[in-house]
Amino acid sequence: MSSRLVGVGVGPGDPELVTVKGVNALRAAEVVVVPVLDSGERGRAEATVLHYVPAEKIVRVVFALNERTDRARREAAWDAAGERVAALLRRHGGVAFATIGDPNVYSTFTYLAQTIVDSVPGVVIETVPGITAMQDLAARSGAVLTEGTEPLTLVPVTAGSAVLKDALAGPGTVVAYKFGRQAAEVAEALRETGRIGDAVWGSALGLAEESIRPAGELEDGEPLPYLSTLIAPARREGGRGGKL
């Protein structure tokens, strides 16, 4: 029996943003794996999937998603998660893995797929694209991501504020992911580069606790959710079509 692992992007949180192809992939799989924290709390991926498949079809697998400092613990958690999913593939053949956003953009699925390829010979790896947080934030806030010849830069702030500052100093729109724990540093970088005026940030997009606010309010120093997203639009002059 051939094994197939499909990474399905389920969007940033709003269940209506899962694509038709994504829903079909979830329903076609024999089991759907969702990542959960070691605390056991339900994550966004699981909450979204439950709108489309019955709970008995879902398998919760613990990933060290909140482990940022202990590499050995993180690696051990990855190995254990990989073994669990490999066992499911051997037993069922067709397994879907639900991931928030897109499976090829800063996704847990990337690391899982690398592990599975080594442990399950002949496994077929596929992905179904999903709507990303930056796309949803752009739609909800009215921020245009890019136009004409403008570049678009996506930065994980977990890489350090210096990386963000370099991006903000350049042309085009800059999107920052995972900056909630470094909101003060992000506000400083925006201010130093003159980009804070038009920037917007959002968290829990599409959920009851959704928050979308001007980036200028980051200077308040309040704690933000880890999975916060920021858009700093390009400096645009010349009106419609000015950069074509």
Backbone torsions as a table, in degrees:
resi	resn	phi	psi	omega
1	MET	NA	125.8	178.4
2	SER	-76.2	148.5	-179.9
3	SER	-107.5	142.0	-179.5
4	ARG	-136.3	124.0	176.8
5	LEU	-113.6	121.9	-177.5
6	VAL	-115.9	119.1	174.2
7	GLY	-85.8	119.2	-175.0
8	VAL	-111.7	117.3	174.7
9	GLY	-76.2	123.9	-176.7
10	VAL	-109.2	17.2	175.7
11	GLY	79.9	-177.0	-173.7
12	PRO	-82.8	-7.3	179.1
13	GLY	153.2	-34.9	178.5
14	ASP	-74.8	116.6	-177.2
15	PRO	-61.8	-21.5	179.2
16	GLU	-73.3	-10.9	-179.4
17	LEU	-93.2	2.4	173.3
18	VAL	-73.3	133.3	-178.3
19	THR	-70.9	160.9	176.3
20	VAL	-59.8	-42.4	179.4
21	LYS	-63.8	-36.9	177.9
22	GLY	-64.1	-44.7	178.1
23	VAL	-61.3	-43.4	179.8
24	ASN	-62.5	-39.5	179.6
25	ALA	-66.6	-40.1	178.4
26	LEU	-63.9	-42.9	-177.6
27	ARG	-73.7	-28.4	-178.7
28	ALA	-78.0	-25.7	-178.3
29	ALA	-70.0	149.0	177.7
30	GLU	-72.7	-35.8	173.9
31	VAL	-138.3	153.1	177.0
32	VAL	-119.9	118.6	179.0
33	VAL	-89.7	134.4	174.3
34	VAL	-124.9	138.6	179.1
35	PRO	-79.9	139.0	176.2
36	VAL	-131.9	155.5	175.9
37	LEU	-70.8	161.6	178.0
38	ASP	-67.0	-12.2	175.0
39	SER	-78.0	-14.5	177.7
40	GLY	87.0	-1.2	-177.9
41	GLU	-70.7	150.3	-178.7
42	ARG	-71.3	132.8	179.1
43	GLY	-96.5	177.1	-178.6
44	ARG	-64.7	-38.2	-178.7
45	ALA	-60.9	-47.0	-179.7
46	GLU	-63.6	-43.9	-179.4
47	ALA	-60.6	-36.5	179.2
48	THR	-71.5	-45.5	-177.8
49	VAL	-60.7	-35.4	-178.0
50	LEU	-62.0	-15.4	175.4
51	HIS	-75.2	-15.1	-171.4
52	TYR	-125.3	-21.4	179.0
53	VAL	-133.3	152.0	-179.9
54	PRO	-68.0	151.5	-176.6
55	ALA	-59.9	-32.5	-177.2
56	GLU	-69.3	-13.2	178.6
57	LYS	-89.6	-10.9	-175.1
58	ILE	-92.3	135.0	174.9
59	VAL	-117.0	121.0	-179.9
60	ARG	-89.0	126.6	179.9
61	VAL	-122.7	128.7	-177.3
62	VAL	-77.5	126.9	171.6
63	PHE	-119.7	150.9	179.5
64	ALA	-81.7	58.9	-173.9
65	LEU	-67.7	-24.2	-179.6
66	ASN	-103.1	13.7	179.7
67	GLU	-97.2	110.0	-176.1
68	ARG	-110.3	-16.4	-170.6
69	THR	-115.3	-38.3	-175.9
70	ASP	-89.4	96.4	-176.5
71	ARG	-62.9	-41.5	-178.1
72	ALA	-62.0	-42.2	179.0
73	ARG	-65.6	-40.1	179.6
74	ARG	-64.6	-44.3	179.8
75	GLU	-63.9	-40.1	178.9
76	ALA	-63.4	-39.0	178.8
77	ALA	-66.5	-39.4	177.9
78	TRP	-63.1	-43.7	-179.9
79	ASP	-61.4	-44.4	-179.1
80	ALA	-64.7	-41.6	178.9
81	ALA	-64.7	-41.3	178.9
82	GLY	-62.5	-40.9	178.8
83	GLU	-64.3	-38.8	-179.9
84	ARG	-64.9	-45.7	-179.4
85	VAL	-69.0	-37.2	177.5
86	ALA	-60.8	-40.9	178.6
87	ALA	-64.2	-38.6	177.8
88	LEU	-64.9	-39.1	179.0
89	LEU	-64.9	-41.2	179.9
90	ARG	-66.0	-31.7	-176.1
91	ARG	-85.5	-39.1	-172.0
92	HIS	-109.7	-26.7	-179.5
93	GLY	87.8	-58.2	-178.4
94	GLY	-107.1	113.6	-178.0
95	VAL	-128.3	133.8	173.3
96	ALA	-106.2	143.0	175.8
97	PHE	-118.4	118.7	-178.1
98	ALA	-89.5	128.9	179.1
99	THR	-132.5	141.6	178.0
100	ILE	-66.9	153.5	-178.8
101	GLY	68.7	-131.4	-177.9
102	ASP	-117.8	139.3	-176.0
103	PRO	-67.8	-10.2	179.2
104	ASN	-111.2	14.5	179.0
105	VAL	-127.5	101.4	178.8
106	TYR	46.5	50.0	-173.0
107	SER	-109.8	146.8	171.7
108	THR	-56.5	-31.4	-175.7
109	PHE	-62.0	-34.3	-178.9
110	THR	-55.7	-48.0	-177.4
111	TYR	-71.1	-36.5	177.8
112	LEU	-64.0	-44.9	-178.9
113	ALA	-61.0	-39.7	178.3
114	GLN	-61.6	-39.4	179.3
115	THR	-69.2	-43.9	-176.5
116	ILE	-65.6	-39.2	179.7
117	VAL	-57.5	-35.6	-179.2
118	ASP	-78.8	-25.3	-173.1
119	SER	-104.7	-16.9	-179.4
120	VAL	-124.3	93.4	-178.2
121	PRO	-57.5	134.8	176.6
122	GLY	79.7	2.6	-179.4
123	VAL	-63.3	142.4	176.4
124	VAL	-99.6	125.9	179.6
125	ILE	-107.4	127.2	177.5
126	GLU	-132.6	158.8	174.5
127	THR	-133.0	148.5	173.8
128	VAL	-116.8	118.1	-175.2
129	PRO	-63.7	152.6	178.6
130	GLY	-131.8	162.2	177.5
131	ILE	-72.3	134.4	-176.9
132	THR	-91.4	164.5	179.0
133	ALA	-62.6	-36.4	-178.6
134	MET	-66.9	-35.4	177.2
135	GLN	-67.1	-42.0	-179.2
136	ASP	-67.5	-42.1	179.0
137	LEU	-64.4	-40.0	177.8
138	ALA	-60.6	-43.9	-179.4
139	ALA	-65.5	-41.6	-175.3
140	ARG	-77.6	-26.4	-176.5
141	SER	-101.5	-15.6	-177.1
142	GLY	83.7	9.9	179.3
143	ALA	-80.9	125.3	177.6
144	VAL	-81.2	124.8	-176.5
145	LEU	-69.6	-47.3	-178.8
146	THR	-162.3	152.0	177.2
147	GLU	-149.4	158.9	177.1
148	GLY	57.8	-124.9	-178.6
149	THR	-101.1	12.2	-178.2
150	GLU	-67.7	138.1	171.4
151	PRO	-80.5	161.5	176.4
152	LEU	-127.9	122.4	-176.4
153	THR	-115.6	128.0	178.2
154	LEU	-110.4	124.1	-174.3
155	VAL	-126.6	128.4	169.6
156	PRO	-85.6	119.0	-176.0
157	VAL	-67.1	-15.4	173.6
158	THR	-62.2	-16.1	176.8
159	ALA	-78.2	-8.8	178.8
160	GLY	115.4	148.0	-177.2
161	SER	-67.1	-24.5	179.7
162	ALA	-63.2	-37.6	178.3
163	VAL	-63.8	-41.0	178.7
164	LEU	-65.4	-43.6	-179.8
165	LYS	-60.5	-41.8	178.6
166	ASP	-61.0	-41.6	180.0
167	ALA	-66.6	-42.4	-178.9
168	LEU	-67.0	-27.7	179.0
169	ALA	-74.7	-15.5	-179.4
170	GLY	-91.8	-173.9	-178.7
171	PRO	-84.8	167.6	173.0
172	GLY	83.2	179.9	179.5
173	THR	-81.5	141.6	176.9
174	VAL	-118.4	130.3	175.5
175	VAL	-113.7	131.3	179.0
176	ALA	-115.3	129.7	177.1
177	TYR	-107.5	155.8	169.7
178	LYS	55.2	47.7	-175.6
179	PHE	-107.8	4.2	-173.0
180	GLY	-53.9	-38.2	-178.0
181	ARG	-80.2	-9.2	-179.0
182	GLN	-125.3	35.4	-176.2
183	ALA	-59.7	-38.7	-179.4
184	ALA	-64.1	-42.1	179.0
185	GLU	-66.5	-36.5	178.2
186	VAL	-65.1	-43.8	178.5
187	ALA	-61.1	-40.7	178.9
188	GLU	-63.7	-43.6	179.5
189	ALA	-63.0	-41.0	178.4
190	LEU	-64.1	-41.5	-178.7
191	ARG	-67.5	-43.9	-178.2
192	GLU	-64.6	-30.2	-178.1
193	THR	-98.3	3.8	178.6
194	GLY	69.2	28.3	-175.4
195	ARG	-111.1	5.0	-172.3
196	ILE	-76.8	-24.7	-173.5
197	GLY	-61.2	-43.0	-176.4
198	ASP	-99.7	-4.4	-174.5
199	ALA	-75.2	152.4	-179.7
200	VAL	-139.1	147.4	176.1
201	TRP	-128.7	156.4	179.4
202	GLY	-148.3	157.3	176.4
203	SER	-147.7	158.2	179.5
204	ALA	50.7	43.3	-175.9
205	LEU	-60.6	130.2	179.1
206	GLY	81.7	-0.2	-179.4
207	LEU	-106.9	170.4	-177.0
208	ALA	-60.6	-33.1	-177.5
209	GLU	-92.8	18.3	-178.7
210	GLU	-53.3	140.6	176.0
211	SER	-138.6	125.1	175.9
212	ILE	-131.2	118.8	-172.8
213	ARG	-143.8	161.8	175.5
214	PRO	-64.0	144.8	-178.6
215	ALA	-65.2	-21.4	177.9
216	GLY	-58.7	-25.3	179.6
217	GLU	-77.0	-7.6	175.9
218	LEU	-64.1	-23.6	-177.4
219	GLU	-70.9	-7.3	177.8
220	ASP	-67.3	-20.1	178.2
221	GLY	80.9	8.3	-179.6
222	GLU	-73.8	148.1	178.1
223	PRO	-68.3	143.7	-179.5
224	LEU	-121.5	156.8	175.7
225	PRO	-59.5	146.0	-178.9
226	TYR	-56.0	-44.2	-177.0
227	LEU	-86.7	50.2	175.1
228	SER	-87.3	149.6	-178.5
229	THR	-124.4	140.3	-179.4
230	LEU	-125.2	139.4	172.3
231	ILE	-121.7	122.0	173.1
232	ALA	-111.0	98.2	-174.8
233	PRO	-62.5	156.0	177.1
234	ALA	-63.0	152.6	172.6
235	ARG	-74.4	118.0	-174.0
236	ARG	-117.4	132.3	178.2
237	GLU	-134.8	157.6	173.6
238	GLY	94.6	1.1	176.0
239	GLY	74.2	-163.0	-174.6
240	ARG	-59.3	129.1	177.0
241	GLY	73.6	13.3	-175.9
242	GLY	-63.0	-23.4	-178.0
243	LYS	-108.6	10.8	179.8
244	LEU	-73.7	NA	NA
